[in-house]
Amino acid sequence: MKAHSRISASRRGFTLVELLVVIGLIALLIGMLMPALSRVRERSMQVACASNLRQIGMNLLIYANESRGWLYPVGPPGADGLPTTLGSTLPPDQRWTVYVFHKWNPAIMLCPSDDQPAAEHSYILNEHLADHRIKYSTSTLGGLYSSDVVVMGEKVSGIADYFMEENEFARVVEPFRHGLSYGSNYLYLDLHVSTTAPTAAKAGIDPWDVPVALPNPNP
């Protein structure tokens, strides 16, 4: 009988208190792991987004090689002598993406961190390049290097624009897509992609501008 009692005692289950302690420990561990998992997930989306921009850059280079160095297509000059944009005001089959990718908005035009991409794209081109007649091979950049000049960046989710035009930086560019620490991804004229913190990306009123003289519309 004594042996049987010892066996029964050794096989008894957890008490309610012990179960609550175990559940509490599991909840504590989950609470500690969730922020880390969230950061890993966001970091993976930021890397995927940067990869998209690199692929877009390669397609823009192919277009430039076929178009005498012009990085992306624009329309004829308007009344101010500057080129018009092939953007969201046109039907989808007439926008610049069709000329570069041979289809409207391929998957690489969507950042996985962009939950509400207006007009089904997450990136925006720097219209200053067309305004200043800057090509892929242009070396006179007002004292800047090609690694300093932004070609494309991430746009505000609710904005449908394809081009960041003069005085539009604060309205259309999203400097916080991947959080306060990482900032957003940018494609530069030398075709490298950098994740830049907001303080660096917003170093001026319009950090995407290029300090070279605009061409005279009436020479």
WOUR-V651017 format. One record per residue. N is the residue number from 1. RES is the residue in one small letter. PSI is psi in whole degrees, -180 to 180 (none if undefined). OMEGA is omega in whole degrees, -180 to 180 (none if undefined). Layout:
# WOUR-V651017
N RES PSI OMEGA
N RES PSI OMEGA
This chain:
# WOUR-V651017
1 m -41 180
2 k -41 179
3 a -41 179
4 h -40 179
5 s -39 180
6 r -40 180
7 i -44 180
8 s -41 180
9 a -36 -178
10 s -21 -178
11 r 5 -177
12 r 153 -178
13 g -176 177
14 f 147 172
15 t 165 179
16 l -39 180
17 v -44 180
18 e -42 178
19 l -42 179
20 l -38 178
21 v -44 -180
22 v -45 179
23 i -41 178
24 g -42 179
25 l -41 179
26 i -43 179
27 a -38 179
28 l -44 180
29 l -41 178
30 i -43 179
31 g -34 179
32 m -32 -176
33 l -30 -174
34 m -47 178
35 p -39 180
36 a -43 178
37 l -38 178
38 s -41 178
39 r -40 179
40 v -43 180
41 r -46 180
42 e -38 178
43 r -40 179
44 s -38 178
45 m -36 177
46 q -41 179
47 v -41 178
48 a -39 178
49 c -44 178
50 a -38 178
51 s -39 176
52 n -47 -178
53 l -36 177
54 r -43 179
55 q -39 176
56 i -43 178
57 g -41 179
58 m -39 178
59 n -37 177
60 l -36 178
61 l -42 177
62 i -44 178
63 y -42 -179
64 a -40 180
65 n -26 -179
66 e -5 -172
67 s 37 176
68 r 34 173
69 g -11 179
70 w 129 -173
71 l -30 180
72 y 155 -176
73 p 143 173
74 v 166 -180
75 g -177 -180
76 p 161 180
77 p 144 176
78 g -164 -178
79 a -28 180
80 d 3 180
81 g -5 -180
82 l 152 -177
83 p 147 174
84 t 158 -176
85 t 147 177
86 l 71 -171
87 g -149 -170
88 s -10 178
89 t -12 179
90 l 161 173
91 p 152 -177
92 p -36 -176
93 d 1 178
94 q 6 -178
95 r 164 -171
96 w -30 -177
97 t -32 -180
98 v -37 -178
99 y -31 -177
100 v -45 -175
101 f -8 -176
102 h 24 172
103 k 160 -179
104 w 123 174
105 n 75 174
106 p 171 -175
107 a -29 -178
108 i -7 176
109 m 3 -179
110 l 123 174
111 c 131 -180
112 p -17 178
113 s -6 -178
114 d 102 -176
115 d -26 -176
116 q 69 -177
117 p 103 178
118 a 140 -179
119 a 23 173
120 e 37 172
121 h 155 -174
122 s -6 -172
123 y 157 -176
124 i 136 -178
125 l 154 179
126 n 102 -178
127 e -19 178
128 h -31 -179
129 l -43 178
130 a -40 -180
131 d -38 -178
132 h 5 -180
133 r 40 -179
134 i 127 178
135 k 176 179
136 y -34 -176
137 s 0 -177
138 t 130 -179
139 s -19 179
140 t 96 -173
141 l 32 177
142 g 35 179
143 g -6 178
144 l 160 171
145 y 160 179
146 s -25 178
147 s -6 179
148 d -17 -170
149 v 122 -179
150 v 131 173
151 v -40 -176
152 m 148 176
153 g -169 -178
154 e 137 -176
155 k 161 174
156 v 136 -173
157 s -43 -175
158 g 1 -178
159 i 131 -177
160 a -9 -174
161 d 150 173
162 y -17 -175
163 f 139 174
164 m 105 -176
165 e -179 -176
166 e 134 178
167 n 21 -179
168 e 0 -173
169 f -52 -176
170 a -27 -177
171 r -37 -169
172 v -22 -175
173 v 134 180
174 e 104 -178
175 p -2 -174
176 f 22 -172
177 r -38 -175
178 h 25 175
179 g 169 -177
180 l -31 -177
181 s -44 -174
182 y -35 -177
183 g -126 -180
184 s 167 178
185 n 143 180
186 y 139 173
187 l 130 -176
188 y 169 -174
189 l -28 175
190 d 5 176
191 l 15 170
192 h 156 178
193 v 134 -180
194 s 141 172
195 t 112 -170
196 t 133 178
197 a 150 -176
198 p -37 -178
199 t -36 179
200 a -38 -178
201 a -25 -179
202 k 45 -175
203 a -6 179
204 g -177 179
205 i -42 177
206 d 86 -176
207 p -8 178
208 w -10 -178
209 d 157 179
210 v 122 -173
211 p 61 173
212 v 153 -176
213 a 139 174
214 l 145 178
215 p 150 179
216 n 118 -179
217 p -18 -180
218 n 69 -177
219 p none none
